Amino acid sequence: MDFNLRALLTAQGGIDHCVTEFIRITDQRLPERVFKRFCPELLTGGKTASGTPVHVQLLGSDPEMMAANAHKAASLGAPAIDLNFGCPAKTVNKSQGGAVLLQWPERIHAITRAVRQAVPAHIPVSAKMRLGFTDKALALENADALASAGIQWLTVHARTKTEGYKPPAHWQWIDKIRQHITVPVLANGEVWNEEDARQCLTQSGCSLLMIGRGLVATPDLGQRIKDANYQGQSWQHRLQLLLLLAERLEDLNDKALTDRLKQWLHYFSMQSDAIATVFQSVKREKGKAEFFAALENAISATAQRNDLQSYNYQHSGF
Ligand SMILES: Cc1cc2nc3c(=O)[nH]c(=O)nc-3n(C[C@H](O)[C@H](O)[C@H](O)COP(=O)(O)O)c2cc1C
């Protein structure tokens, strides 16, 4: 997830650390400005405004270049380095980065070992893997390759590259991996609510979760999972986050901004019928002013229909 979303989501609590979007490493030592573009938090001690550490993720296949760039990220203040062996995108797989490497455990080992050796010992190096490329035959071997290269923990997205983002995620496979290696394993894939979290923790045997889309859809999901007494945020509160994002993105043109907000609204609507109704009535608006007018109308109409308190929000500049 990007800088703005990280700022807003970590402010909701319940998140122990987050990871940047991957920085693609080919044949260059990237300049400082690239790391700071992906991770502006490097300017603030490697933490978001609410104090959550942000780990820098690298994706690539050349051990020497991965090591040099990991060293650079660490020297710029990254609190930890994460290596991506899970991205299914064609473009990155074509240039031999991401999940494609799961076909060759020895290459994964070489990359990870080079990175571990280049990064000062007190800075953790972690990795993220899928269960395989087209099948799961090498899942344990890949996990071994990573663990024996010296990583501090492993995040497992419980699907192969071929399985893409199609449910289900195979949480029991995470358990096989967890039992096979001695480094801590974080379970990932298809956790959208508290019940999914419970199931995933039970089936994987893990005590730690990594959550992607579920947290975008329900920003306080971390709190909901961690604290049984926590009163969840209302859907109106979620929409307020949308306005905060709009403020952070005020330099974008109308289309880029409304596209971005609709994307988030769409995630919200997966978990909230009230927001799904709001989404339907604003999804065609392309201008900022029209979008916010439609949003305001839809919110008050939905609030009345649901006999909820009228939603009182303020925004300026639109
Ligand atoms: C649009 C999008 C972008 C993603 N970018 C990254 C990325 O840069 N690095 C990464 O490790 N995972 C990335 N992921 C994968 C997620 O971190 C996560 O492993 C996956 O979505 C499954 O978990 P979830 O069901 O909790 O979302 C991305 C996923 C999506 C949908």
The ligand as an SDF file (V2000), in Angstrom:
LIG
                    3D

 31 33  0  0  0  0  0  0  0  0999 V2000
   -3.3960   -4.1610   -6.0240 C   0  0  0  0  0  0  0  0  0  0  0  0
   -2.5000   -5.0290   -5.1810 C   0  0  0  0  0  0  0  0  0  0  0  0
   -1.1600   -4.6710   -5.0210 C   0  0  0  0  0  0  0  0  0  0  0  0
   -0.2890   -5.4610   -4.2510 C   0  0  0  0  0  0  0  0  0  0  0  0
    1.0210   -5.0970   -4.1140 N   0  0  0  0  0  0  0  0  0  0  0  0
    1.8420   -5.8520   -3.3390 C   0  0  0  0  0  0  0  0  0  0  0  0
    3.2110   -5.4940   -3.1420 C   0  0  0  0  0  0  0  0  0  0  0  0
    3.7170   -4.4930   -3.6750 O   0  0  0  0  0  0  0  0  0  0  0  0
    3.9590   -6.2900   -2.3520 N   0  0  0  0  0  0  0  0  0  0  0  0
    3.4480   -7.4220   -1.7540 C   0  0  0  0  0  0  0  0  0  0  0  0
    4.1650   -8.1180   -1.0450 O   0  0  0  0  0  0  0  0  0  0  0  0
    2.1720   -7.7860   -1.9350 N   0  0  0  0  0  0  0  0  0  0  0  0
    1.3750   -7.0350   -2.7080 C   0  0  0  0  0  0  0  0  0  0  0  0
    0.0650   -7.4170   -2.8840 N   0  0  0  0  0  0  0  0  0  0  0  0
   -0.3890   -8.6960   -2.2990 C   0  0  0  0  0  0  0  0  0  0  0  0
   -0.9230   -8.5160   -0.8920 C   0  0  0  0  0  0  0  0  0  0  0  0
    0.1050   -8.0610   -0.0350 O   0  0  0  0  0  0  0  0  0  0  0  0
   -1.4600   -9.8320   -0.3380 C   0  0  0  0  0  0  0  0  0  0  0  0
   -0.4200  -10.7790   -0.2830 O   0  0  0  0  0  0  0  0  0  0  0  0
   -2.5890  -10.4140   -1.1780 C   0  0  0  0  0  0  0  0  0  0  0  0
   -3.4980   -9.4120   -1.5850 O   0  0  0  0  0  0  0  0  0  0  0  0
   -3.3630  -11.4810   -0.3930 C   0  0  0  0  0  0  0  0  0  0  0  0
   -3.7170  -11.0060    0.8770 O   0  0  0  0  0  0  0  0  0  0  0  0
   -5.1640  -10.3260    1.1890 P   0  0  0  0  0  0  0  0  0  0  0  0
   -6.1880  -11.3760    0.8500 O   0  0  0  0  0  0  0  0  0  0  0  0
   -5.0580  -10.0080    2.6580 O   0  0  0  0  0  0  0  0  0  0  0  0
   -5.2840   -9.1360    0.3170 O   0  0  0  0  0  0  0  0  0  0  0  0
   -0.8000   -6.6460   -3.6400 C   0  0  0  0  0  0  0  0  0  0  0  0
   -2.1430   -6.9940   -3.7990 C   0  0  0  0  0  0  0  0  0  0  0  0
   -2.9920   -6.2190   -4.5570 C   0  0  0  0  0  0  0  0  0  0  0  0
   -4.4370   -6.6470   -4.7130 C   0  0  0  0  0  0  0  0  0  0  0  0
  1  2  1  0
  2  3  1  0
  2 30  2  0
  3  4  2  0
  4  5  1  0
  4 28  1  0
  5  6  2  0
  6  7  1  0
  6 13  1  0
  7  8  2  0
  7  9  1  0
  9 10  1  0
 10 11  2  0
 10 12  1  0
 12 13  2  0
 13 14  1  0
 14 15  1  0
 14 28  1  0
 15 16  1  0
 16 17  1  0
 16 18  1  0
 18 19  1  0
 18 20  1  0
 20 21  1  0
 20 22  1  0
 22 23  1  0
 23 24  1  0
 24 25  2  0
 24 26  1  0
 24 27  1  0
 28 29  2  0
 29 30  1  0
 30 31  1  0
M  END
$$$$
